[in-house]
């Protein structure tokens, strides 16, 4: 499946398409910081198989939508 197809099948109140490569669940988010040009830096929690944290960016265009989704879930 493509990520677009998967996104269409998921509950958008539980999962969020943060960028072209990533669909998030709110429990996967460790930290959110504002960075340059109005973007967000989202630090994800490590997985069981990989103890390293992973960082993604959310564009300034999706920033408000992402924060609304994230704050509603917690």
Phi, psi and omega in degrees: 000150172276164179296327176297319179293318178296314181303320180294336181270345184271155175285117185285356173274340180257324182241149182224133176277100185282327179200190183297333186254350194227131169246130186248152167249143184301330179288348179276350184272125178267315185205148176233129178228144171282138177233189185303153176059025175078009179279168174246142170254123182246118178266125182263149178293149177292155177266171179296319183278339181227111186282357179277145174279159182234138182242134175232164176247144173247130184295161178295335179288332180258359186304308183295317179297317179298313181296322176297314178298312184295314181292331177290325185284330186274000000 
